């Protein structure tokens, strides 16, 4: 079948106009990026309910948690956190009609006493109470928000639908209809640490230097002045763990398994030497010195 040239030209013109319109919208959004704190940063697109469930499951939400949804729309994330996981929460959105809708949905779900919704700029929202932050925000908004998220209390969980935090790699990622990302705010641990390890027959002096990029660490150590390699270094929130080999007695070498909780310039926890029947546990405490 032959298609008339005028018709083809018309279709081509329509396609070009749609193309220009689409990229014109993107340009307007980009221009507005510098003013994201003054108007809605993203259009409202509901998160599928199964993805909401996965976000909250991945963040291990429970009755002890306070969930803050930045850009809460109809309130489904905070309402689900309260209804299915027993949590409390807060949702903020700049669209007053969506805030009113979320309030109504919370009452209908029977969780109105445990959640609330505010017409408020997400960049001006107090996050101190949050143990979990939920987001579905465009990449430029996520990057603008990232410095503030990194200042939250170590261990705070951040869960996002579809969009990540740039070069801050997620601690976990899953996919249930949509991408779901989880980060755990890491404690600041970079610096030089010293610990005296009480392990017979002699006390060991541990000198540990940590370099940090988000939750990723590189470590160098000396044990009684002797360089010692560090393996399996891991930081999750305020929980630090790593493994070294105790070479004090060359005829009786054993792995040292360190686990501790970071609080400011101190880390304290359990130290296990050896495995199985040769396993011995003691406490350890390290202090961060001046750089």
N, C-alpha and C positions, 0 to 999 in steps of 0.2 A: 504494500500500500504506500502511496506517495503522499507525504505531508506538505501542504502548501508552505512556501517560504515565509509569507507574512505571519502565519501561525507560529512557525519556529522562532521568528524574530521577536514576536510578542512574548513567548515563553522565556526566551533568553533575557528580555528586558525585565520581566517579573523576577527571575532568579537573581539578576544583578541588584535590583532594588531591595530584595529580601536580604541579600548579602550585605549591602551597605547599611541597612537598618540594624542587622544583628551586630555588626562591628561598631556602629554608632552607639548602641546601648552599652557595649563593653567599654567604649571610650568614656561615656558619661560615668559609668561605675568607677573606672580608674581615676577620673578627675575627682570623684567624690571620696576617694580613699583617704585623702589628706584631712577629710572632715568626718571621719567615721564616728567620732564621739558625739556628733551633733544630730545624726539621723540614722535610721536603720541601716546597718552595714550589709545586710543580706536580705534578699526577698524571702518570704516565709515559704518553706517547703517542708511539709511534715516528714519526720523520720518514721519509716515503717515500724509498726509495733514490735515485730520480731527483732528488729535491729535495736530498738530501745531496750528490750529484754536482754539482748546480748551485751550491750554497753554496760548495763548495771551488773550483770553476772560477771563480766570480765573485771570490773572494778571491785568485785567482792563486796558489794553494798550489803549492809546489815542494819539492825535496829540501832546500833551505836552511831550511825553515820548521819551527817548533815550534807545533803546534796544541793549544790547550787548550779542551776542551768542558765547559762549566759546566752540569751536569745531564746526564751522558753516557748514562744508560740502559743499553742493551745494547752500547754502545761503537761503534756503526756509523759515526759521524762520524770519530772518531779512527782507527779501523781502515781506513776508506776512504782517509783522508789518507795513511796509511802504504802501503797496498796499491796504490793507483792513482796517487798523486802523489809517493811516495818520502819523505814527511815523517816527522817524529817527533812524538809527542804524549802528552798526558795527559788523562784523563777523570776527573771527580769526580762523585760522586753520594752521597746520604745513604741509599740503599737498598742494604743489604749484599748482598742476593740478586742485584740487577742488577749490582753491581760484580763478583761472582763470575761471573755470566753473561758479562760483557764480557771478563774475563780468559780464559775458555774460548773465546770467539769469536775473540779475538786469536791465541791459540795455533793454533786451527783454520785461521785465515787465513794463518798463517806469518809474522806480524808481531809476535810476542810480545816480541822483543828491542828493538823500536823504540817500543813504546807501553806505558803502564801506567795502571792505574785505582786510584783511592783512594776509600775511604768517608770523605767529607769534606764539610764545609760550604763551598759555593761562595764565601761571603763571607769565609772565612778562607783561601782558596787563594792561594798566591803566584803572581802573574801576570807577574813580572819576565822570565821566560824566554820568554814567549809572543810570537810574531810574528803569530799569528792567534788570535782568540777566537771560538768558535762557541757559539751559544745557541739554545734553544727554551724561553723562559721567559715567564710571564704579564706583562702590562704593568706591574703595580705592582712586580714584581721587577726588570724592566728599568730602571725609573726609579730604584729604590733603588741599582742597580748603576752607573748612568750616571756619577756623580761620580768613581768609582774608575776607570772606563774612560777618562775624559778625562785622568787623571793618567799613563796609560801612555806609553811612549816614542812620540814622534811617528812616524807611519808604520805603527804597529800596525794591522792590519785586524781589524774586528769584523763578523761575518756572523751574521745572525739569520733563523730560520725563523718566518714569520708575524707576529711582533710587533716594533714599532719602538721608538725611544728618545725618544718625545715630540717636543718642538720641535727636537731635534737631527736635522736632515734627513739622510737617507742620501746618500752620494755616488753610489750607484747602486741601482737596484731592478729586479729581474726577476721573472718568474713562470714556474715550471715545476712544475705541479700545486699548488704553494703559493707564497705571497709569499716572496721572498728579498731581504733588505736588506743593503747593505754600507756601512760607514763606515770612514774612514781617520782615525786619531787625529791632529788638527792640532797643529802646533807653536804655542806662544803667541807671537804676533807683534805684538800691540797696542802702540802707543807711537810715539815720534818717532825717526826714523832719518836719518842723514846719510851721504852718500857723495860723494867727489870723483871725477869721471868724467874719465879721461884720453882726451879726444877732440880732436885738433887741429881748428881752429887754437888753441882756448883750452880751459883746464880748466873743466868745469862743476861747480857745487855743487848737488847734489840734496838737498832736504829733503823727507822723506816721512813723513806721519802716517797710521797705520793704526788703524782701529777694528775690533774682531773680535767675532763671535758664532759660536762653534764654528768651522767652516771658512769661514764667510761673512765677507767683508771689505768695508769701505768705505775709500777712500783719498783723501787730499788731498796735493798736492805743489807745490813751488816749484823752479824750475830757474833758477839764478843770480838768485834773488830774485823771479822772475816767476811768478805762479800758473800752474800747468800741469795740465790735466785728465789723469786716469788712467783707462785702459780695460782691459778683459779681466783684471781682478785675479782671481787664482786661487791657492788654497792647498790642496795635497794632501799631507798628512803634513808633512814638513819642506821641501817644494818650493814655492817662491813664484815667481809670474810675473806680469808686468803690462806694459802698453804705454803709452808717452807719446809726445808729438811734440816733437822738438827744434826750437825756434823761434829759436835763437841767430842763425841767418842766415835772415832772412825770405825771401830769394830761393832758399834751398836747404834748405827744411824737409824733415825725414825722420822716420819713426817710429823710436822706440827700443824694442827688444824685450828686456826684462829676464827672466832666469831665474837662480834661485839656490837654494842650500840653506841653511836656517836652522840655526844652532848657538848656542843661548843668545842673547847680545846681538849676534851677528854673522851677517850673511848674505853669502855669496860665490857668484859664478857668472859666467856669460857675458852680455855685453851686445852686441847686434847693432844697428847703425845702418843703416837702409835695407834694400832688397830687391834681388834679382837681381844684376845686374852692379855695382850701387852698394853692395852689401852689405859692411860692415866689422864685424869682431868684435874685441872687447877684453874684458878682465876687469873686474869691478866688485866692490866690497866696501863694505858699509854697516854702521854701528855704531849700536846703539840707545842713546840718551842717557837721562838722568834725566827723568821726567815733569815 
